[in-house]
Amino acid sequence: MKQLVEHDIRNSFLNCTKGEAKRLNLPRDLGEQPWGELDFLGWRDPQAPDRAYLVTELDGRPQGLVLRSPAAAAWQARRSICSLCVTAHTGGVSLMVAPKAGPAGRQGNSVGAYMCSDLACSLYVRGRRDTGSGGRLPESLTLEEKIQRTVSNLAAFIAKVTT
């Protein structure tokens, strides 16, 4: 993924108003992100831990989503698998809920998926971040195939939010 600047990130959001996008908190270390190893930029809002955001490049343009994660619950202590990168975590996967774009979202409709709580799927797939013992299930896929699967899963989730 190419490096994104603040303007591109704020203009990428598909499921919030321009005013909401203008007010959201961007990562402070934006310039220090490992852009060459990211399939998407994901972060939690440090001032509102139940809010998260992700931005990726699809069809040649940045596309972003506003996400909500319910408060910590007992189910988070179990071993779960991220639906994007297929990485298993103990307590490191959260249900992320995105309001649908457009009129459906204004009516309160949303789409949810289980994702890595820190939204670092790209780094888990590439082995740059460790989930602890048993985090990666044995697979015969190549690294490129795992990356493509993550990108495809994310594109499918974005499609659900925008349709």
Summary of the structure (lengths in Angstrom):
residues: 163
radius of gyration: 15.2
end to end distance: 24.4
largest distance: 45.3
contacts: 463
relative contact order: 0.18
helix: 32%
strand: 28%
